[in-house]
């Protein structure tokens, strides 16, 4: 639920309602659904070099274009689909990023075969504790040892557009860490949800 009168992280306090809603209802909330995780990781890759608000404004078009980010569906995309998506003005028309999404869907299926789920794989990189950030966005890290480790392992497995900065942004977005600043109303909510979360475990 959006909390219009509550203090937020500085990056979500600029008056854009789309940013505020994303901050209040999604960012930092723990996710264990494979399609949601795949979407978040792909969209962080599309965001590289762009403002995140650009991706948020196009997110519904991305979901339509990429079959709701169902890895099994996206893995079947071929060259004709890539060509079709390059003509879709609703998304970011970057051939490398589009092709990367298709490639990563196929790599995602391999991870699911090995670990039982994408969720079990990504949550295995969770740090021991979330940092506390009392100040503004300058105190937030852009990479961490865990994001570097996940990035390296994903690249080893053939994933693309998954550098350590992209991976850390993904970790923040999907609630693996709680990077809401100390005075933000959502920090306690995310801490509560993270404490109650049953972490997925490897079953493959």
N, C-alpha and C positions, 0 to 999 in steps of 0.2 A: 504494500500500500504506500502510495506517495505521501510524504509528510511535508507540506509546503512551508510550514513555519518553523521547521526544525533545522539546526545547523548541519551543513553538509561539508563534504570534502571540498576544498577550494575549486577543483576542476569542474565540479557540478554546480557551482554557485553563481554562474554567470547569467542566469535568467532564461536559458534555453530549456523549454519544458521537456523536450525529447531526452536531453542529457540528464535532467533531474529525474525523470521517470526511470531511465536505465540505471542510474545510480541507486535510486531508492528500492527498486524492485528486482534487480538482477546482479549488479556488479558486486562480487565478493560472496554471493550466495552459493553454497556448495552444490555442485552438479555431479550426478553419477550416470546420467543417461547418455548412451553412446552417440546418438544423433545430435544431441545438444552439444556434447563435447567436440564432436567433429566439426559442427558448424562454427563454434567459437574459435577453434584453432585455425580453420580455413579463413574466417573473416579477419582474424588478426594478421594473417598473411596478406590478405587483400589490402589491409590498412597501411602496410609499409609504404612510407613516403606520402601518405595522405592524412587528413584530419579524421579522427574517429567519427565525428558527426557525419561525415560523408558516407561512411559505411552504415551508420544507424539509419540514415534517411533512405538508403537503398536496400535495407535488410530484407524486407518482404519480397522485393524483386529477386534478390539473391536466393531466397528460399524457393521461389517458384522456378527459377532457372536451374537450380541444383537439386530438384526432387526432394525438398525439405531436408537436404543434407543427409539423406539415407546413404550410408557408404556403399551398400550393395547396389543401389540404383546408380549412383555416380560412377562406380567402378565399371559399369557397362558402357559409359560414354565413349564414343570414338571421335575420329577426326571431323566427321560431319557435325557432331554435337558441338565441338570446339568452334568450328566455323559459325554455327548458328549463334552461339553465345557471344562471339565477337561482334555480332550485329545487334545485340540486345542493349539498348541504351539505358535500361534500368539498372544495370550492374556496372562494375568497373571493367572496361573492355581492355584488359591487359592479357595478351596471349599467354605469356609465361605464367601468370597467376591462375588463369583458367586451366591451363594444362596441368599445373601443379595440383590443383584441386582434384582432378581426375586421377592423377598419379597417386596422390596421397590417399584417396579412397581405396585404391587397390592395396596400398601398403597397410592401411587400416585393417582390412580384412585379414591380412597376414598376422597382425598383432592380435586380433580377436581369436584367430585359430590357436595362437600360442598361449595367450593369457586368459582366454575366456571372454574378455571384453576389453574395449579401449579404456573404459573406466579403471579397471584393475591395473592396467599398464600405467596410466598417467598418475594415478594416486600413489603408486609406489615411489614417486619422486617427492612426496610431501615432506617438507622440512619438519624438524622436531617441534618448532613453535613458530607462530606468526610474530613478526616484529611489531613494535609499538611505534607509531609515528605521531608525535605531538604537534609537529609543525605543518608547514605547507607542502606542496608537491615536490619542492626541491629535495626533500628528505626521502622521497620514495626512490628505491633503487630501480635501475633499468635492467639489470641482470643480477643473478645470484648463482652460487655454486650449483644449486639444484636445477635452475633453468639452463645453465651451461651443460650440465650432465644430461638432461633430457634432450636438449638440442643435438648434442653429439650422438646420442643413441638413436634418435629419430633419423638423423642424416645417415648413420651407419645402416639403417634399415631401408634407406632409399627415399625418405621423405624430402621434400624441398620447401623453400620459403619457411623454414623453421629455425631461424637463428635464435641465439639466446635471449635477445631483447623481445622478439616476437613470442617466444615461449614464456617468458616471464609475464608479459601482458596477458597471455592466456591463463597462466596460473592465478593472476589477480582476478580476472574476469570470472573464472569458474570456481572460485572460492577455495582453492588449495592454500592460499594465504589470505589473511584479512588485512588489507592495506588501507582500510578506512582510517583516517586520522583520528586521534584520540578524542577530539571534541565532537566528531560526527555522530549523529543519532543512530546511523546504521551500523556502527561498529559493534555495539552490544548485540544487535539482532543477528549479525553474521557470526559472532562468537557463539551465541546460543545455538544456531543451526549447525555450526561446525561441531560443537560439543555433542549434539544429539545425533550426528551423522554416523551411520554404519558404513565404514569404509569398504569398498569392494575389494575382494581378494582374488588372487589368481586361481583359476579353476582349470586352465588348459594344460 
